[in-house]
């Protein structure tokens, strides 16, 4: 994964353009069957419109003494993303409004974009900016903004069931490691691992999209099949460093994948939990009302939580490591293994069954209900196709070992059955 990230590192990606296409073509070499799609500029996607395509060939900012202080060819973060073309000579005081830097990170080049408002700009380290001398500067950006298309790629890896596990990541950031390349790398690793399995119960859908507008576009084109088939999903981003693990909940916060993700990460050190209120990536789209996928984000250091975020310091030497990527891959893989292997419980009766005639209820009605009877009724109450025995043990504050005899008893009496989780077990959530 780390070696592939190094190959992808130099590509100047944005939400449209050849950088995304080149990235998809390179991923096709690692992911058999990955299909690339083009959506024309001007296409309405939900409440959004696919923007014009941005192409950039070169850009330089030249100082009065002739030295080049920003060169897109040397670092693709030097230019504000989606900058319109410019070829101007400006005095320093005129130029300042087009410059971007981070005062408290003097060596970092910031990542800045302006997708939906026309402007141009250069990004510099604060140290370089502080040394600028008065005089006439030459700003030149050779770019175009014109009708083209938005590019995304997807692949479906079939399983025994049409029920799907959805894995999405984004491919729209230029040369940054954790915030960009870690997600596609871990997604690629997951695909290759899943492809090697002799047996897969679930079908797996992978999407590689530009952030926000790409996810919106994907939903616009696939909303019904996503809502009908997806039983769990993962948004993969910022999943390649060694510092911590992060879980960000689905919008409801209590889906089965929420419970599994929390249990998996609980076995690791230095874990941070966030509610959906702390969202910031494409979970905003996939979990939004009307789409409402059971999707969580598993990260290492969450976006905006590590100092190198959205800067040139987010690199493959000091931030993203082979062990960091492996840890991210292992965490998601463990969640998937749980989904594949762990059965949920489903009630066979409409309403609460009569336990008394089966010898499962107390015969003398008193002020309190015996604990074993309450436990049986609790099992029945949550045998809804969304809870496995591990979920129930966690919810009831007991152990799997204490529940297992009662679960087997209820199965023997034909009151519940086991099955893989299915979207068809909870139609109310799909309304």
ZAMARGU-4260 file (C-alpha; in steps of 0.2 Angstrom, whole numbers, plus 5000, padded with zeros to 4 digits):
<rodrens>
0) 5000/5000/5000 | 5014/5012/5004 | 5023/5008/4988 | 5007/5012/4978 | 5005/5028/4987
5) 5022/5033/4982 | 5017/5030/4964 | 5001/5041/4966 | 5010/5054/4976 | 5015/5066/4962
10) 4998/5067/4953 | 4989/5084/4954 | 4972/5078/4958 | 4956/5089/4960 | 4938/5086/4960
15) 4939/5085/4941 | 4952/5083/4928 | 4966/5072/4921 | 4973/5069/4939 | 4958/5060/4944
20) 4958/5050/4928 | 4976/5045/4929 | 4973/5040/4947 | 4959/5029/4942 | 4969/5021/4928
25) 4983/5017/4940 | 4970/5009/4952 | 4963/4998/4938 | 4980/4990/4938 | 4977/4984/4956
30) 4959/4982/4956 | 4952/4970/4942 | 4935/4976/4935 | 4936/4994/4942 | 4925/5004/4930
35) 4928/5022/4926 | 4913/5034/4923 | 4912/5051/4916 | 4898/5063/4921 | 4897/5079/4910
40) 4898/5096/4917 | 4881/5104/4920 | 4873/5088/4925 | 4861/5090/4940 | 4865/5078/4954
45) 4853/5080/4969 | 4854/5099/4974 | 4871/5101/4965 | 4878/5103/4948 | 4893/5095/4941
50) 4905/5110/4939 | 4916/5114/4924 | 4932/5104/4922 | 4948/5112/4928 | 4964/5108/4919
55) 4981/5116/4924 | 4997/5114/4915 | 5009/5126/4924 | 5010/5140/4936 | 5024/5151/4943
60) 5025/5166/4955 | 5041/5176/4951 | 5049/5189/4962 | 5056/5206/4957 | 5073/5199/4957
65) 5068/5185/4945 | 5068/5171/4957 | 5053/5159/4957 | 5045/5158/4974 | 5031/5146/4969
70) 5031/5133/4956 | 5017/5121/4953 | 5029/5109/4945 | 5039/5108/4961 | 5024/5106/4973
75) 5006/5105/4967 | 5000/5113/4983 | 5007/5130/4977 | 4992/5134/4967 | 4974/5137/4974
80) 4964/5123/4968 | 4953/5128/4953 | 4962/5144/4950 | 4957/5153/4935 | 4970/5158/4922
85) 4981/5173/4926 | 4996/5182/4918 | 4998/5198/4928 | 5012/5209/4935 | 5007/5216/4953
90) 5015/5225/4967 | 5017/5216/4983 | 5002/5225/4992 | 4991/5220/4977 | 4997/5202/4977
95) 4995/5199/4996 | 4976/5196/4994 | 4980/5181/4982 | 4993/5173/4994 | 4989/5160/5007
100) 5000/5154/5021 | 4999/5147/5039 | 5007/5159/5052 | 5009/5146/5066 | 5016/5133/5054
105) 5030/5143/5046 | 5037/5129/5035 | 5020/5122/5029 | 5012/5125/5012 | 4993/5125/5015
110) 4981/5116/5004 | 4967/5129/4998 | 4953/5127/4985 | 4940/5137/4977 | 4929/5125/4968
115) 4913/5135/4966 | 4919/5153/4966 | 4931/5160/4953 | 4947/5166/4959 | 4966/5163/4958
120) 4980/5162/4971 | 4996/5155/4977 | 5000/5145/4993 | 5017/5148/5001 | 5025/5144/5018
125) 5024/5158/5030 | 5043/5158/5031 | 5044/5162/5012 | 5030/5175/5013 | 5038/5184/5027
130) 5054/5187/5016 | 5044/5194/5001 | 5052/5211/4997 | 5042/5226/4989 | 5042/5227/4970
135) 5033/5220/4955 | 5029/5201/4955 | 5024/5191/4940 | 5009/5179/4943 | 5006/5166/4929
140) 4994/5152/4930 | 4991/5142/4914 | 4974/5134/4917 | 4957/5132/4910 | 4939/5130/4917
145) 4928/5123/4903 | 4914/5110/4901 | 4921/5093/4903 | 4916/5080/4916 | 4918/5073/4933
150) 4927/5056/4935 | 4923/5042/4947 | 4927/5023/4948 | 4918/5009/4956 | 4918/4990/4956
155) 4906/4977/4963 | 4914/4961/4970 | 4900/4948/4971 | 4896/4936/4985 | 4882/4923/4989
160) 4870/4937/4994 | 4865/4953/4985 | 4866/4962/5002 | 4881/4973/5001 | 4894/4981/5011
165) 4899/4998/5004 | 4917/5005/5005 | 4919/5023/4998 | 4935/5034/4998 | 4940/5050/4989
170) 4952/5053/4975 | 4952/5072/4973 | 4967/5079/4984 | 4984/5083/4977 | 5000/5077/4986
175) 4995/5074/5003 | 4997/5057/5012 | 4984/5054/5026 | 4970/5065/5020 | 4971/5058/5003
180) 4981/5043/4998 | 4978/5033/5014 | 4960/5030/5010 | 4962/5023/4992 | 4977/5013/4998
185) 4967/5004/5012 | 4952/5002/5000 | 4963/4994/4987 | 4971/4982/5001 | 4953/4977/5006
190) 4948/4973/4988 | 4963/4962/4986 | 4960/4953/5002 | 4942/4950/4999 | 4945/4944/4981
195) 4957/4931/4988 | 4944/4924/5000 | 4937/4907/4995 | 4919/4912/5001 | 4910/4928/5003
200) 4893/4929/5010 | 4890/4948/5006 | 4893/4957/4990 | 4906/4971/4991 | 4904/4988/4982
205) 4919/5000/4981 | 4918/5018/4976 | 4932/5030/4972 | 4925/5047/4970 | 4930/5065/4972
210) 4925/5071/4989 | 4907/5079/4991 | 4902/5082/4973 | 4908/5064/4969 | 4898/5056/4983
215) 4883/5067/4978 | 4885/5061/4960 | 4887/5043/4966 | 4871/5044/4976 | 4861/5052/4962
220) 4866/5038/4951 | 4864/5023/4963 | 4853/5029/4977 | 4840/5015/4975 | 4852/5001/4975
225) 4862/5008/4989 | 4846/5010/5000 | 4840/4992/4995 | 4856/4982/4997 | 4868/4990/5009
230) 4868/4983/5026 | 4885/4991/5032 | 4897/5004/5025 | 4914/5012/5028 | 4920/5029/5023
235) 4939/5028/5022 | 4950/5043/5024 | 4964/5048/5036 | 4968/5030/5039 | 4987/5028/5037
240) 4996/5036/5052 | 5002/5027/5068 | 4996/5039/5081 | 4978/5033/5086 | 4962/5025/5080
245) 4946/5035/5077 | 4928/5029/5075 | 4915/5042/5069 | 4897/5035/5071 | 4883/5034/5058
250) 4870/5047/5059 | 4859/5036/5070 | 4874/5030/5080 | 4866/5014/5085 | 4867/5004/5069
255) 4874/4986/5070 | 4890/4992/5061 | 4892/5006/5075 | 4892/4992/5088 | 4904/4981/5078
260) 4916/4995/5075 | 4916/5001/5093 | 4920/4983/5099 | 4934/4980/5086 | 4942/4997/5090
265) 4940/4994/5109 | 4954/4981/5108 | 4967/4994/5102 | 4976/5008/5111 | 4973/5026/5110
270) 4955/5026/5102 | 4944/5042/5100 | 4926/5041/5097 | 4915/5054/5089 | 4897/5056/5086
275) 4890/5060/5069 | 4890/5079/5074 | 4909/5079/5071 | 4907/5073/5053 | 4917/5081/5039
280) 4919/5069/5025 | 4908/5060/5013 | 4898/5052/5028 | 4889/5069/5026 | 4881/5063/5010
285) 4879/5044/5013 | 4871/5046/5030 | 4860/5061/5025 | 4841/5060/5027 | 4833/5051/5012
290) 4850/5041/5009 | 4853/5036/5027 | 4865/5022/5024 | 4872/5012/5039 | 4889/5019/5037
295) 4903/5023/5049 | 4920/5031/5047 | 4935/5022/5053 | 4951/5032/5053 | 4968/5033/5062
300) 4970/5052/5066 | 4954/5061/5060 | 4955/5075/5048 | 4959/5092/5057 | 4965/5082/5072
305) 4983/5080/5067 | 4994/5096/5064 | 4999/5091/5046 | 4981/5091/5040 | 4979/5100/5023
310) 4997/5105/5022 | 5013/5100/5013 | 5018/5092/5029 | 5006/5078/5027 | 5018/5066/5019
315) 5023/5048/5016 | 5039/5049/5027 | 5033/5057/5044 | 5014/5055/5044 | 5009/5040/5034
320) 5018/5024/5037 | 5017/5006/5031 | 5013/5000/5049 | 5000/5014/5050 | 4991/5008/5034
325) 4992/4990/5040 | 4983/4995/5056 | 4970/5004/5047 | 4967/4989/5035 | 4967/4977/5049
330) 4953/4987/5059 | 4941/4987/5044 | 4945/4969/5039 | 4941/4964/5057 | 4924/4973/5056
335) 4921/4964/5039 | 4926/4947/5046 | 4913/4950/5060 | 4899/4955/5048 | 4903/4939/5038
340) 4904/4927/5052 | 4892/4933/5066 | 4874/4928/5064 | 4859/4940/5070 | 4844/4933/5078
345) 4827/4935/5070 | 4810/4932/5079 | 4798/4920/5071 | 4782/4926/5079 | 4773/4942/5076
350) 4771/4951/5093 | 4777/4944/5109 | 4775/4925/5109 | 4766/4917/5123 | 4780/4909/5134
355) 4769/4902/5147 | 4762/4887/5137 | 4780/4883/5132 | 4786/4882/5150 | 4797/4898/5148
360) 4787/4910/5159 | 4783/4910/5178 | 4766/4903/5183 | 4763/4914/5198 | 4761/4933/5194
365) 4769/4943/5207 | 4775/4961/5209 | 4792/4957/5201 | 4797/4947/5186 | 4811/4934/5188
370) 4827/4939/5180 | 4828/4924/5168 | 4811/4928/5162 | 4816/4946/5158 | 4831/4940/5149
375) 4821/4929/5138 | 4809/4943/5134 | 4823/4955/5131 | 4831/4942/5119 | 4814/4941/5109
380) 4812/4960/5109 | 4829/4963/5101 | 4828/4948/5089 | 4825/4960/5075 | 4838/4955/5062
385) 4849/4969/5068 | 4856/4961/5084 | 4868/4947/5086 | 4871/4938/5103 | 4886/4949/5106
390) 4876/4965/5103 | 4863/4959/5115 | 4876/4955/5129 | 4883/4972/5127 | 4865/4980/5128
395) 4859/4970/5142 | 4875/4972/5152 | 4878/4953/5153 | 4890/4940/5144 | 4888/4930/5129
400) 4890/4914/5139 | 4875/4918/5150 | 4864/4922/5135 | 4869/4907/5124 | 4859/4894/5134
405) 4843/4905/5133 | 4846/4909/5114 | 4848/4890/5111 | 4832/4887/5121 | 4822/4900/5111
410) 4829/4892/5095 | 4824/4875/5100 | 4806/4881/5103 | 4805/4889/5086 | 4803/4906/5093
415) 4819/4914/5085 | 4831/4909/5071 | 4849/4914/5066 | 4853/4922/5049 | 4865/4934/5041
420) 4860/4952/5043 | 4850/4958/5028 | 4842/4974/5022 | 4826/4964/5020 | 4825/4961/5039
425) 4821/4980/5043 | 4810/4987/5030 | 4805/5001/5042 | 4823/5009/5041 | 4821/5009/5022
430) 4805/5019/5021
</rodrens>
